[in-house]
Amino acid sequence: MPDLLIELRSEEIPARMQRKAAGDLRKMVTDALVEAGLPYEGAREYWTPRRLALDIRGVPARSKDVVEERKGPRTDAPQKAIEGFLRGAGLSSIEEAETRSDPKKGDFYVAVVKKPGRTAEAVVAEALPAIIRDFPWPKSMRWGAASRQPGSLRWVRPLQSIVCTFGPETEEPVVVEFVVGDLKAGNATKGHRFHAPQEFTVRRFEDYADKLAKAHVVLDAERRKEMIRHDAENLAFARGLEVVPDEGLLEEVSGLVEWPVTLMGTFEEAYLELPPEVVQLTIRANQKCFVTRPHGGGNGRLSNHFILVSNIEAKDGGAEIARGNGKVVRARLSDALYFWQTDQGDLPDLPALEASAASLGLDLKKPLDQRMAKLDALGVTFHAKIGTQGERVRRIAALAEQIAPVVGADPALAGRAALLAKADLTTEMVGEFPELQGLMGRYYAGLQGEHPSVQAAVEEHYKPLGPSDRVPTDKVAVAVALADKLDTLVAFWAIDEKPTGSKDPYALRRAALGVIRLVLENGLRVDFLDVIRNHHALNLDDKAKGASQVEVSVGDVRHFQSHVDLLSFFLDRLKVQLRESGARHDLVDAVLTDTSDDLLDITRRVEALGAFLDSEDGKNLLAGYRRAANILAAEEKKGTTIAEAVDLGLLSEPEEKALAGAIDRAEVELDEALGTENYAHAMAALAKLRAPVDAFFDKVLVNAEDEGVRANRLALLTRIREATLKVADFSRVAG
């Protein structure tokens, strides 16, 4: 079967767009082939900074002929109906249609439409120009004289050539001819723009890839990554170092070069005074270089050697390239060192910060306290309807102190950590590198002698930022992280800014999931309704006193419809979290009640219920419960009398007596198990009902003729329903 080769060569494609663009090209081309009746055996995409390529194997040379039948009107139908049928079927006269008979409907017309197959070349030649013109680049541009014309070609960077060949391995492939803009598809391309800028022709993929390699182009992005990784590790090892892993940078750098050449540069050891994260980020952000450390980890320290990746093989072995990169790296590190030292000194306007410092209980002799006082004094807005960052910090500190005893933290340390948590937002370092917020606060907190738990909380209170992010375990950090996220949620609920559909501009779903992970992974028991209510009341009190920090009070009943509304949002996020961890959504619904707000308890109940219902006892008891519930529902609907309690004197059958006794024992065990939150034992107590319930339904007639006996037996079924309801609402269990 023939193979199809496509290459779109352009000026440099941004690295962040390459992988997706190649995938988009593969999907769009293969979809067009399949839609045209040309199935293929396999397709793989490739990309470099200057080209997107496709290797599609096993494409039929021609699509199959297709015969379609279109049923028309009856032969005695009005002329207009017949004419409409002819137009739709593409027939010129009714004689071209067939006449067929139906015993019930009589004679009718049928159009037999034959569609001849098309050659693969014709399909590709028609599809590719549209694909290229409509390609989904995030950003694109026009270029050259043609850019002045309406509808001129757009591409991420100027498109320079198109290769499109098709044919089997045993024959010379043909060029699929088509034109896009002023470019005509052919079989010629170019290699590396410096090492091999001459044009050369290609046949099929193997020939194409081989000639590119000889022209200093490594087509496979994964191969480029492995070359960079291997060469970097060898360079570092030769000096007793190791490369600090950075998969994101490796992906980016592999998209910046077609012929990777790995080199080593250096900078002065004096810059290692900076935190290693600052050194790494400075070098990474500005020069796309990897940092190294002594072999074995270096106890958190870096070395003054870095790895850079060039796109050319220089005549001097890359010495000048390394020297030039080192010069830029030193300049950037010099800036970072200035920021680091400046942040540890006094601010020039300390007298203007005294009011904020006194209000927050800050010590202006300490640099990080000064920065927090500055954040408050500047009145930096967090949200126009919620207030400033300083006002928000006050709320978070109060809430952190409230939560601290619940999570086992020292309230004073939690309050102190919350006051300093946002202080690094005004530092020079975070101003230059916003992604270091929190981390720089931890370093500065350590330099001024803060408690280790305060340091941890200052860094980790933003966490977890996503499903793969680490969850804080330090109790003070947990308290501040919970307070930070809960204040955000309560505040935005107060102003009726809730996520809608796919829109969540303030990342409130992420905040809620962060709260849930903090609670579950630390095994915390938090009464969220109580926490929300108290935080609500705190801000109502502030408003009553005429405080300015809450423009729209967090808790104002005009805006905050109910505390339960926010709790419901938490429970919805918990359902998502549990489903992603493998729990059944119906079991979550079965466990939840209108007053459920203990996330850890809910999770443990769901886990125990799931294990129980996976067992034979659980499945059979569920079936027995449903039988009992269905009978009760039907009788309640009819208005049948159901006794308020089971009268033991009216129990005549051995099976109903046994069931009554089993329920008595199960209820005692259930109450004990639920009292100690031992849900495995609670399920075991329910499991003991399986046999007596089965026996009851096998031997006992519920709807007895005697009205009193019937009412008593229905009361017995009610007790089954009530016993299971202590654990979960079995009516919500699916299946």
C-alpha positions in Angstrom: 0.0 0.0 0.0 1.3 3.5 -0.8 2.6 5.9 1.8 2.0 9.7 2.1 4.8 12.2 3.1 3.9 15.8 4.0 6.2 18.5 5.2 5.3 22.1 5.9 8.5 24.1 6.3 8.5 27.7 7.7 10.4 30.2 9.6 10.8 29.4 13.3 7.7 28.0 15.1 7.4 28.9 18.8 8.4 25.8 20.9 5.2 25.9 22.9 3.1 25.4 19.8 5.0 22.7 18.0 3.8 19.5 19.6 0.1 20.5 19.4 0.4 21.8 15.9 1.9 18.5 14.7 -0.9 16.6 16.4 -3.5 18.9 14.8 -2.0 18.4 11.4 -2.1 14.6 11.8 -5.7 14.7 12.9 -6.9 17.0 10.2 -5.2 15.1 7.4 -6.2 11.6 8.6 -9.8 12.8 9.2 -9.9 14.0 5.6 -8.6 10.7 4.3 -11.1 8.6 6.3 -14.0 10.9 5.3 -13.1 10.4 1.7 -13.0 6.6 2.0 -9.3 6.2 2.4 -8.5 4.3 5.6 -4.8 4.2 6.6 -2.7 1.7 8.5 -0.7 4.2 10.7 0.3 7.8 11.0 3.0 9.6 13.0 3.7 13.3 13.3 7.1 15.0 13.7 8.2 18.6 14.4 11.2 20.8 14.7 11.5 24.5 15.1 11.2 25.0 11.4 8.9 22.2 10.1 5.9 20.0 10.7 5.9 16.6 9.0 3.6 13.6 8.6 4.4 10.0 7.8 1.1 8.2 6.9 1.4 4.5 6.0 -0.9 2.2 4.1 -3.1 4.6 2.3 -5.1 3.0 -0.6 -4.3 4.4 -4.0 -8.0 4.9 -4.7 -11.2 5.0 -2.7 -13.9 2.4 -3.5 -16.8 3.0 -5.8 -19.9 3.7 -3.8 -23.5 2.8 -4.8 -26.3 4.6 -2.9 -30.0 4.1 -3.2 -32.4 6.9 -2.5 -36.1 6.1 -2.1 -38.4 8.5 -4.0 -42.1 9.2 -4.1 -44.9 6.9 -5.4 -45.2 6.6 -9.1 -48.6 8.4 -9.0 -47.3 11.2 -6.8 -47.8 14.8 -8.0 -45.3 16.1 -10.6 -43.8 18.6 -8.2 -42.8 15.8 -5.8 -41.2 13.8 -8.6 -39.3 16.9 -9.9 -38.0 17.5 -6.4 -36.9 13.9 -6.1 -35.0 14.2 -9.4 -33.2 17.3 -8.4 -32.1 15.8 -5.0 -30.9 12.6 -6.7 -29.1 14.4 -9.5 -31.2 12.7 -12.2 -32.1 14.4 -15.4 -35.3 12.4 -16.1 -37.6 9.9 -14.4 -36.4 7.3 -16.9 -33.1 7.2 -15.0 -34.8 6.0 -11.9 -35.9 2.4 -11.1 -39.5 1.5 -10.2 -40.1 -0.9 -7.4 -43.2 -2.3 -5.7 -44.3 -2.5 -2.1 -47.3 -4.8 -1.3 -48.7 -2.2 1.1 -47.5 1.1 -0.4 -47.6 0.3 -4.1 -45.1 1.3 -6.8 -42.4 3.9 -6.0 -39.3 5.3 -7.6 -35.7 4.6 -6.5 -32.6 6.5 -7.6 -29.5 4.3 -7.8 -26.6 6.8 -7.5 -23.1 5.5 -8.3 -20.2 7.5 -6.9 -16.9 6.5 -8.5 -13.9 6.3 -6.2 -11.2 9.0 -6.2 -7.5 8.7 -6.3 -5.6 9.4 -3.1 -3.7 12.2 -4.9 -6.9 13.9 -5.8 -8.2 13.7 -2.2 -5.0 15.0 -0.7 -4.7 17.8 -3.3 -8.2 19.0 -2.5 -7.9 18.6 1.3 -4.5 20.0 2.1 -4.9 23.6 0.8 -8.0 24.0 3.0 -6.2 22.4 6.0 -3.3 24.8 5.6 -5.5 27.8 5.2 -7.7 26.9 8.2 -4.9 25.7 10.5 -5.8 26.4 14.2 -2.7 28.4 15.2 -3.2 30.4 18.4 -1.6 33.3 16.6 -0.8 33.7 12.9 0.6 36.3 10.5 0.5 37.4 6.9 3.8 38.3 5.0 5.2 39.6 1.8 3.4 41.5 -1.0 0.5 39.1 -1.0 -0.4 40.1 2.6 -2.1 43.2 1.2 -4.6 41.0 -0.6 -7.9 40.0 1.2 -7.9 36.4 2.2 -4.1 36.0 1.8 -2.5 33.0 3.5 -1.8 33.2 7.2 0.6 31.0 9.1 2.4 31.1 12.5 5.5 32.3 10.7 6.1 32.7 6.9 5.5 29.4 5.2 8.5 28.6 2.9 7.9 25.3 1.2 5.5 22.3 1.0 6.5 18.7 0.4 3.8 16.2 -0.5 4.7 12.8 -2.1 2.7 9.6 -2.5 3.5 6.1 -3.6 4.4 2.6 -2.7 7.9 1.5 -1.7 8.4 -0.4 -4.9 7.8 2.5 -7.2 8.9 6.1 -7.5 6.5 8.3 -5.5 4.6 11.0 -7.3 4.4 14.6 -6.2 0.8 15.5 -5.1 0.4 18.8 -6.9 -1.6 21.7 -5.4 -1.0 25.4 -4.7 -1.5 27.4 -1.5 -0.9 31.1 -1.8 2.2 31.5 -3.9 3.6 28.1 -2.8 3.4 25.0 -5.0 3.7 21.6 -3.4 6.7 19.6 -4.5 9.4 17.2 -3.3 12.2 19.7 -2.4 13.1 21.0 1.1 16.1 22.4 3.0 18.1 21.2 6.0 19.6 23.2 8.8 19.6 26.9 8.0 23.3 27.4 8.7 24.9 24.0 8.2 22.9 22.8 5.2 20.8 25.6 3.6 20.9 24.1 0.1 17.7 22.6 -1.3 17.5 18.9 -1.9 14.7 16.5 -3.1 13.1 13.7 -1.2 11.1 10.7 -2.1 9.3 8.9 0.8 9.7 9.2 4.6 12.8 7.1 5.1 14.6 9.0 2.4 13.4 12.3 3.8 14.5 11.5 7.4 17.9 10.2 6.3 18.6 13.2 4.1 17.5 15.6 6.9 19.9 13.9 9.3 22.7 14.4 6.9 21.6 18.0 6.6 22.0 18.5 10.3 18.3 18.2 11.3 17.1 15.7 13.9 13.5 15.3 13.0 12.3 13.3 16.0 11.7 15.6 19.0 12.0 12.7 21.4 15.4 11.9 19.9 16.5 15.5 20.3 15.4 15.4 24.0 17.4 12.2 24.6 20.5 13.6 22.9 20.3 16.8 25.1 19.7 14.7 28.2 22.6 12.3 27.5 25.1 14.9 26.5 24.2 17.2 29.4 24.6 14.3 31.9 28.0 13.3 30.4 29.3 16.9 30.5 28.2 17.2 34.1 29.6 13.8 35.2 33.0 14.7 33.8 33.2 17.5 36.4 31.7 15.5 39.3 28.3 17.1 38.8 24.8 16.2 37.9 22.1 18.1 36.0 19.2 19.3 38.1 16.2 17.6 36.3 13.8 19.9 34.5 11.5 18.1 32.1 9.6 21.3 31.2 12.8 23.1 30.1 14.0 20.0 28.3 10.8 19.9 26.3 11.1 23.6 25.5 14.8 23.5 24.5 14.3 20.5 22.3 11.8 22.7 20.4 14.4 25.5 19.9 17.1 23.5 18.1 17.2 21.2 15.0 20.7 20.0 15.7 21.4 20.1 19.4 24.9 20.7 20.6 25.3 20.7 24.4 27.9 23.0 26.0 28.9 24.0 29.5 29.2 27.5 30.9 30.2 29.0 34.2 29.5 32.0 36.5 31.2 33.3 39.7 30.7 31.2 42.8 29.7 34.4 44.7 26.3 34.1 43.1 25.7 30.9 44.9 24.8 33.0 47.9 21.4 33.3 46.3 18.8 30.6 47.1 19.2 27.8 44.6 15.7 28.3 43.3 16.5 31.9 42.4 19.7 30.8 40.5 17.8 28.1 38.6 14.9 30.3 37.7 17.1 33.2 36.6 19.2 31.0 34.3 16.2 29.1 33.1 14.0 32.1 32.4 16.6 34.2 30.7 18.9 31.8 28.9 16.9 28.5 28.8 19.9 26.7 30.5 20.1 23.9 32.9 21.7 24.2 36.3 24.0 21.6 37.9 24.8 20.5 41.4 27.5 18.3 43.1 27.0 14.6 42.4 24.6 13.1 44.9 22.4 16.2 45.4 24.8 18.7 46.8 22.8 19.1 50.0 20.5 21.6 48.3 23.4 23.6 46.9 24.1 24.2 43.2 27.4 24.4 41.4 28.5 27.4 39.3 28.4 25.4 36.1 25.4 25.5 33.8 24.4 23.6 30.7 23.3 25.3 27.5 22.1 23.9 24.2 23.2 25.4 20.9 21.8 24.9 17.5 25.1 24.9 15.7 28.5 23.1 15.8 30.8 26.1 16.1 34.4 25.9 14.8 35.8 26.7 18.2 33.9 23.9 19.8 31.4 26.3 21.2 33.7 28.3 23.5 32.5 31.7 22.3 28.9 30.6 22.6 29.4 29.4 26.2 31.3 32.6 27.0 28.5 34.8 25.6 25.9 32.9 27.6 28.0 33.1 30.7 28.2 36.9 30.3 24.4 37.2 30.1 23.9 34.7 33.0 26.2 36.7 35.2 24.4 40.0 34.4 21.0 38.4 35.3 22.4 36.8 38.5 23.9 40.2 39.5 20.4 41.7 39.3 19.0 38.8 41.3 21.7 39.3 44.0 20.8 43.0 44.2 17.1 42.1 44.7 18.1 39.5 47.4 20.2 41.9 49.3 17.8 44.8 49.0 14.9 42.7 50.3 16.9 42.1 53.5 17.4 45.8 54.2 15.2 48.5 55.6 12.6 50.2 53.5 13.2 53.9 53.0 9.7 55.1 54.2 9.4 53.3 57.5 7.6 56.3 59.3 4.8 56.0 56.7 4.3 52.4 57.7 3.9 52.8 61.4 0.1 52.9 61.4 -0.2 49.7 59.4 2.4 48.0 61.5 0.6 49.0 64.7 -2.8 47.8 63.3 -1.4 44.4 62.3 0.9 43.9 65.2 4.1 43.9 63.1 7.7 44.6 64.1 9.2 47.3 61.8 12.7 46.2 62.9 12.2 43.1 60.8 12.4 43.3 56.9 9.5 40.9 56.1 7.3 42.7 58.6 8.1 46.0 56.9 7.1 44.5 53.5 3.7 43.4 55.0 3.2 46.9 56.4 4.0 48.3 53.0 1.4 46.0 51.3 -1.2 47.2 53.8 -0.2 50.9 53.5 -0.3 50.8 49.7 -3.9 49.6 49.8 -3.3 47.1 47.0 -6.7 45.9 45.8 -7.4 42.2 46.0 -10.9 42.7 44.4 -12.9 45.9 44.1 -15.9 44.4 45.9 -13.9 42.5 48.5 -11.2 44.9 49.6 -7.5 45.2 49.7 -4.8 42.7 50.3 -4.2 44.1 53.7 -7.8 43.7 54.7 -7.8 40.2 53.4 -4.7 39.3 55.4 -6.5 40.5 58.5 -9.4 38.1 57.8 -7.1 35.2 57.0 -5.1 35.7 60.2 -8.3 35.7 62.3 -9.6 32.6 60.5 -6.2 30.8 60.8 -6.3 31.4 64.6 -9.9 30.0 64.7 -8.9 26.9 62.6 -5.6 26.2 64.4 -7.0 24.3 67.4 -9.1 22.1 65.0 -6.0 21.0 63.1 -3.7 20.8 66.1 -1.8 24.0 65.4 -0.7 26.8 67.8 -3.1 29.7 67.2 -0.4 32.3 67.8 1.9 30.8 65.2 -0.9 30.4 62.8 -1.9 34.0 63.2 1.8 35.2 62.8 2.2 33.0 59.7 -0.9 34.4 58.1 0.2 38.0 58.7 3.5 37.3 56.9 2.1 35.0 54.2 1.6 37.7 51.6 4.4 40.0 52.7 6.8 38.9 49.9 4.4 40.3 47.3 6.1 43.6 47.8 9.7 42.3 47.6 12.0 43.1 44.7 12.6 39.4 44.1 8.9 38.4 43.7 8.4 41.6 41.6 10.9 40.1 39.2 9.9 36.5 39.5 6.2 36.2 40.6 6.4 32.4 40.5 8.7 32.6 43.6 6.0 34.1 45.8 5.7 32.1 49.0 9.1 30.5 48.5 10.9 33.9 48.9 8.7 34.6 51.9 10.0 31.5 53.5 13.6 32.4 52.9 13.1 35.9 54.3 11.1 34.6 57.3 14.0 32.3 58.1 16.5 35.1 57.8 14.6 37.1 60.5 14.4 34.1 62.8 10.7 33.1 62.5 9.5 29.7 63.9 10.1 26.8 61.4 6.3 26.2 61.2 5.8 29.9 60.4 8.4 29.6 57.6 6.7 26.5 56.2 3.3 28.2 56.3 4.5 31.3 54.5 5.7 29.1 51.6 3.0 26.4 51.5 -0.2 28.3 52.2 -0.9 28.5 48.5 -0.7 24.7 48.2 -2.1 22.5 46.8 -2.4 24.4 43.5 -3.5 21.4 41.5 -4.2 17.6 41.6 -0.5 16.7 41.4 0.8 19.4 43.8 2.0 18.4 47.3 -0.3 19.0 50.2 1.1 20.7 53.3 1.5 18.6 56.4 2.9 21.1 59.0 -0.1 21.9 61.2 0.5 25.7 61.1 0.8 25.5 57.3 -2.4 23.5 57.1 -4.3 26.0 59.2 -3.1 29.0 57.1 -3.7 27.2 53.8 -7.2 26.4 54.8 -7.8 29.9 56.0 -6.5 31.4 52.8 -8.7 29.2 50.6 -11.8 29.4 52.8 -11.6 33.2 53.0 -11.4 33.3 49.2 -14.5 31.1 48.8 -16.6 32.9 51.4 -15.7 36.3 50.0 -16.6 35.5 46.5 -19.8 33.8 47.5 -20.6 37.0 49.4 -20.5 39.0 46.2 -22.2 36.3 44.2 -19.1 35.6 42.0 -19.5 31.8 41.6 -18.2 29.5 38.9 -20.6 29.1 36.0 -20.2 26.4 33.5 -16.6 26.3 32.3 -16.0 29.8 33.6 -14.0 30.1 36.8 -11.9 33.2 36.6 -11.0 33.2 40.3 -10.1 29.5 40.4 -12.7 28.8 43.1 -13.1 25.2 42.1 -9.4 24.8 42.6 -9.6 26.5 46.0 -12.4 24.1 47.0 -10.5 21.0 45.9 -7.5 22.3 47.7 -9.5 22.5 50.9 -10.8 19.0 50.3 -7.3 17.6 49.8 -6.0 19.4 52.9 -8.7 17.8 54.9 -8.6 14.3 53.5 -4.9 13.8 53.2 -4.3 15.2 56.7 -7.2 13.2 58.2 -8.9 16.4 59.6 -12.3 16.7 61.1 -13.6 20.2 60.3 -17.1 21.4 60.9 -17.3 23.6 57.7 -20.7 25.0 58.4 -19.5 26.2 61.7 -16.3 27.7 60.3 -18.2 29.5 57.5 -20.8 30.8 59.9 -18.2 32.1 62.3 -16.2 33.8 59.6 -19.5 35.3 58.4 -20.2 36.6 61.8 -16.7 38.0 62.2 -17.1 40.2 59.1 -20.7 41.3 60.1 -19.2 42.5 63.3 -16.5 44.4 61.5 -19.1 46.1 59.3 -21.2 47.0 62.3 -18.2 48.8 63.8 -17.9 50.8 60.6 -14.7 49.0 59.6 -13.5 49.9 56.1 -11.9 46.6 55.2 -15.0 44.9 53.8 -16.8 46.9 51.1 -19.3 44.2 50.7 -19.3 42.2 54.0 -18.3 38.6 53.8 -21.6 37.3 55.1 -24.0 40.1 54.2 -27.3 38.2 53.9 -28.3 40.3 50.9 -25.4 38.8 48.9 -24.7 35.6 50.8 -27.9 33.6 50.1 -27.1 30.9 52.6 -24.1 29.1 54.2 -25.5 25.9 52.9 -25.1 27.2 49.4 -21.3 27.2 49.8 -21.3 23.9 51.6 -23.2 22.4 48.7 -20.4 23.6 46.4 -17.9 21.8 48.6 -19.9 18.7 48.5 -20.1 18.9 44.7 -16.3 19.2 44.5 -16.0 16.3 47.0 -18.0 14.2 44.6 -15.6 15.1 41.8 -12.6 14.2 43.9 -14.1 10.9 45.1 -15.1 10.0 41.5 -11.6 10.7 40.3 -10.2 8.4 43.0 -12.5 5.6 41.8 -15.6 6.0 44.0 -19.1 5.5 42.5 -21.1 8.8 42.3 -24.2 7.1 43.5 -22.5 6.0 46.8 -21.5 9.6 47.4 -25.2 10.6 47.0 -26.3 7.8 49.3 -24.0 8.9 52.1 -24.7 12.7 51.8 -27.4 14.4 53.8 -28.6 17.9 54.0 -26.5 18.5 57.0 -23.3 16.7 55.9 -20.3 18.9 56.3 -17.6 16.5 57.7 -15.6 15.7 54.5 -13.5 13.1 56.1 -16.5 11.3 57.6 -18.3 11.3 54.3 -15.2 9.9 52.5 -14.8 7.1 55.1 -18.5 6.2 54.8 -18.3 6.1 51.0 -15.3 3.8 51.2 -17.0 1.4 53.6 -20.2 1.4 51.7 -18.4 0.6 48.5 -16.6 -2.3 50.0 -19.8 -3.6 51.5 -21.8 -3.4 48.3 -19.0 -5.2 46.4 -19.5 -8.2 48.7 -22.2 -10.9 48.2 -23.8 -10.0 51.6 -24.0 -6.3 50.4 -25.5 -7.1 47.0 -28.1 -9.5 48.5 -29.0 -7.1 51.4 -29.4 -4.3 48.8 -31.8 -6.5 46.9 -33.7 -7.2 50.1 -33.8 -3.5 51.0 -35.2 -2.7 47.6 -37.9 -5.3 47.9 -38.9 -3.9 51.3 -38.7 -0.3 50.1 -40.8 -1.0 47.0 -43.5 -2.8 49.0 -43.6 0.1 51.5 -43.7 2.7 48.8 -46.6 1.0 47.1 -48.6 0.5 50.3 -47.9 4.1 51.5 -49.2 5.4 48.2 -52.4 3.4 48.6 -52.8 4.6 52.2 -52.4 1.2 53.7 -52.2 1.3 57.5 -48.6 0.7 58.8 -48.2 0.1 62.5 -46.1 2.7 64.3 -44.0 -0.1 66.0 -43.6 -3.8 65.7 -45.9 -5.8 68.0 -44.0 -8.9 69.0 -47.2 -10.6 70.0 -48.5 -10.5 66.4 -45.4 -12.2 65.0 -46.4 -15.8 64.2 -44.0 -17.1 61.6 -40.5 -18.2 62.7 -38.9 -16.1 59.9 -40.5 -12.9 61.0 -39.6 -13.5 64.6 -36.0 -14.2 63.5 -36.0 -11.0 61.4 -37.3 -8.9 64.3 -34.6 -10.2 66.6 -31.9 -9.7 64.0 -32.9 -6.1 63.5 -32.8 -5.5 67.3 -29.3 -6.9 67.4 -28.2 -5.0 64.3 -29.5 -1.7 65.6 -27.5 -2.1 68.8 -24.3 -3.0 66.9 -25.0 -0.2 64.4 -25.3 2.4 67.1 -22.1 1.3 68.8 -20.2 1.2 65.5 -21.5 4.6 64.3 -20.7 6.1 67.7 -17.0 5.2 67.3 -17.1 5.9 63.5 -16.1 2.3 62.8 -17.9 2.0 59.5 -16.5 -1.5 58.7 -18.2 -2.8 61.8 -21.4 -0.9 60.9 -21.4 -2.6 57.5 -20.8 -6.0 59.2 -23.8 -5.3 61.4 -25.9 -4.7 58.4 -24.5 -7.8 56.7 -26.0 -9.9 59.4 -29.5 -8.9 58.2 -29.0 -10.6 54.9 -30.0 -14.2 55.8 -33.1 -13.2 57.9 -34.3 -10.8 55.3 -33.9 -13.4 52.6 -35.8 -16.0 54.7 -38.5 -13.5 55.5 -39.3 -12.7 51.9 -39.1 -16.4 51.0 -41.5 -17.7 53.6 -43.7 -14.8 54.8 -46.6 -13.1 53.1 -46.4 -9.4 53.8 -49.9 -8.6 52.6 -51.7 -10.9 54.9 -55.5 -10.9 55.0 -55.6 -9.9 58.6 -55.2 -6.1 58.6 -53.3 -6.0 62.0 -50.8 -8.7 60.9 -50.3 -6.9 57.6 -49.7 -3.5 59.4 -47.3 -5.3 61.8 -45.3 -6.9 58.9 -45.1 -3.6 57.1 -43.7 -2.0 60.3 -41.1 -4.7 60.3 -40.1 -3.7 56.7 -40.0 -0.1 57.9 -37.4 -1.1 60.5 -35.3 -2.6 57.8 -35.4 0.7 55.9 -34.6 2.7 59.0 -31.7 0.5 60.0 -30.0 0.9 56.6 -30.7 4.6 56.6 -28.5 5.0 59.6 -25.5 4.1 57.3 -26.7 5.4 53.9 -29.7 6.1 51.8 -29.9 2.8 49.9 -32.6 4.3 47.6 -29.9 6.3 45.9 -27.7 3.4 45.1 -27.8 2.7 41.4 -28.0 -0.7 39.7 
